Amino acid sequence: MMGRGVAFSLESPPLLKLHNRLSQLWKPWLSPQDQQILWPHITIQNKVEAAKAKALYQKLGHNFSPFIAEGLGLSLCPYQQGSWQWLNDFPFTG
């Protein structure tokens, strides 16, 4: 539950390790927001009325069971003037 949205949290030690490594390499170019601790998640709903978010959270919670997801790589998408702009994909190779 995110107040005005709903998300599934992700648990991935390799992802946290990768994020930490990239954060150290790119630190001079990161904004304060980009330097925050990573909270990996899948957003289901965002920026809705709190009552709608709470209703969806309760509905999903009744039938939720954890699942496994696989990351295939990273996409470079800088935020430019109010929207994300895709630049390139970097697949994981091993």
C-alpha positions as CSV (number, residue, x, y, z in Angstrom):
1,M,0.0,0.0,0.0
2,M,1.5,3.4,-1.0
3,G,-1.2,5.8,0.2
4,R,-2.5,6.7,-3.3
5,G,-1.4,3.6,-5.0
6,V,-0.5,-0.1,-4.8
7,A,2.7,-2.0,-5.6
8,F,4.2,-5.4,-5.3
9,S,7.6,-5.3,-3.5
10,L,10.4,-7.3,-5.1
11,E,13.1,-9.2,-3.2
12,S,16.4,-9.6,-5.2
13,P,19.8,-9.5,-3.5
14,P,21.5,-9.5,-7.0
15,L,19.5,-6.5,-8.0
16,L,20.4,-4.6,-4.9
17,K,24.1,-5.4,-5.4
18,L,23.9,-4.2,-9.0
19,H,22.1,-1.0,-8.0
20,N,24.7,-0.3,-5.4
21,R,27.6,-0.9,-7.8
22,L,26.0,1.4,-10.5
23,S,25.2,4.0,-7.9
24,Q,28.8,4.2,-6.9
25,L,30.0,4.4,-10.5
26,W,27.5,7.1,-11.5
27,K,27.4,9.1,-8.2
28,P,28.7,12.3,-9.7
29,W,25.8,12.4,-12.1
30,L,22.9,11.2,-9.8
31,S,20.3,13.6,-8.4
32,P,19.5,13.4,-4.7
33,Q,16.4,11.4,-5.6
34,D,18.5,8.9,-7.6
35,Q,20.8,8.5,-4.6
36,Q,18.0,7.2,-2.3
37,I,17.9,3.6,-1.2
38,L,16.4,1.4,-3.8
39,W,12.9,0.0,-3.2
40,P,12.4,-2.5,-6.0
41,H,8.7,-2.9,-6.8
42,I,6.1,-3.3,-9.5
43,T,3.6,-0.5,-9.6
44,I,0.0,-1.7,-10.0
45,Q,-1.8,1.6,-9.4
46,N,-0.5,5.1,-8.8
47,K,-1.9,8.6,-8.2
48,V,-5.5,7.6,-7.5
49,E,-7.8,8.5,-4.6
50,A,-6.7,6.9,-1.4
51,A,-10.1,5.0,-1.1
52,K,-9.6,3.5,-4.6
53,A,-6.0,2.4,-3.7
54,K,-7.2,0.9,-0.4
55,A,-10.0,-1.0,-2.2
56,L,-7.6,-2.5,-4.8
57,Y,-5.0,-3.3,-2.1
58,Q,-7.7,-5.3,-0.1
59,K,-8.9,-7.0,-3.2
60,L,-5.5,-8.1,-4.3
61,G,-4.5,-9.1,-0.8
62,H,-7.2,-11.8,-0.6
63,N,-5.8,-13.8,-3.6
64,F,-2.2,-12.8,-3.7
65,S,0.5,-15.4,-3.7
66,P,4.2,-14.7,-4.2
67,F,5.6,-15.4,-7.6
68,I,9.0,-15.5,-9.3
69,A,9.9,-12.9,-12.0
70,E,13.1,-12.8,-14.1
71,G,14.9,-9.7,-15.0
72,L,16.2,-9.8,-18.6
73,G,18.3,-6.6,-18.6
74,L,18.2,-2.8,-18.0
75,S,16.7,0.0,-20.1
76,L,18.2,3.5,-20.1
77,C,15.4,6.0,-19.9
78,P,16.3,9.5,-18.7
79,Y,13.5,11.7,-17.4
80,Q,13.1,14.7,-19.7
81,Q,10.6,17.5,-19.2
82,G,7.9,15.4,-17.6
83,S,8.3,12.1,-19.3
84,W,10.6,9.1,-19.6
85,Q,12.6,8.9,-22.9
86,W,13.8,5.4,-23.9
87,L,17.5,5.5,-25.1
88,N,18.8,1.9,-25.1
89,D,18.4,-1.6,-23.7
90,F,21.2,-3.5,-22.0
91,P,20.4,-7.2,-21.8
92,F,22.0,-9.4,-19.1
93,T,24.4,-11.8,-20.7
94,G,25.3,-14.2,-18.0
